């Protein structure tokens, strides 16, 4: 996660971090927090929710669609289908920095 934060920060992104859905909700409810323009989430999160579930929940709470990238090492049909059903983008681990940068740039246009 540290490498992703550094990569996105070096690309000019303001990066907000959370370990799971509860942490993300706490970050987003702070008055000075700005709404995210993109969500990058691991598929498997601590606490039970998947990155897909967390991203979907956050979009519902914020009341708008936000581009989502799910990062996963899981290539099984179930997780890949769940990601595709939501229309989210997927990057397989290990994530190549150039690929992440390019996808973030594309989604933020």
N, C-alpha and C positions, 0 to 999 in steps of 0.2 A: 504494500500500500504506500509506503514511503516513496518509492521510486515513481509511482503514478502521481503522487502529490507534487513531487519536485518537477516532474516532466510538465504537468499542466500549469504549475505556477511559473515555470520558466517560459511557457508559451503565452503568458499574460493573463491566465485565468485566475480568478479569485476562487480558491478551493475551500469548500466547507466539508468537513469529514464527520462520519458517524460509523460506528461499528455494526449497528443493526437498526431495525425500524424504530425502536423506542428512542435511541440516540438521535436519529434523524428528526423525529418529531420534536424532541427537545431543542435541537438546533434551530429548526424552522419556526418555533414559537417564540424565540427571542425577538424582541421588538426591533433591534437594529439589524437583524438578518434580512438580506435581500433574497427574493425568490430565485431558485436556481434556473439557469438557462438550459442545463443539460444534467442528466443523472448518469453517473458511471457507477455500477454496482456489481459486486461479485455475486455469482449465482447462489452460492452457499454462504449464508450469513449466520453468525452466532444468534441464538435465541429462537430458532425455529422457522422464521419467515425466510423465504427465498428473496433474492434480489428482485425478481419479477414481482412478487407480492408487495415488497416494500415500495418499489417504483410506482406501481399501480395505485397503492394507497396514498402515497405522497401527491400524486397527480389529482386524486379525488379531493384531498384536503385543500390543495392549492386552487382547485377549480379550473385547471387548464392542462392541456397536453404539453408535455415536456419531452424532448428527444431523450431516449434511453439507450445506453450501451450496457449490455450484460457481459461480464467477463467470467469465463468458466473453463475449467479443465475437464468438465464432464461432457462426453460426446454421446451419451446415451440418448435414445429417441425421445424419451419423456421430457427431460429438461429442454432439449432443443425444440421440441414441439411447443412447449409452454412459452418459450421465448418468442418463437415465430408467431404463435397465435395472438400475441399482444402487439406484434409489429415492431418489436424492439430489435436493435442490432446486436450482434454477438461477436465477441472477440475471444478466440481460444488462447488459453495459457500455453506457453509463456507468451505474453503480449509483446509484440515488437513496438518500441517507442514510435517509430515513424508511422506505423499503421494506426496507432491510437491518435496521434497528432492529426493525421490526415482525416480520420473519421470524425473527430471532434470539430475540426475546421469545416468539414462538409455539412455536418448537422447544424452548425450555428449560422450558416448562411441564410 
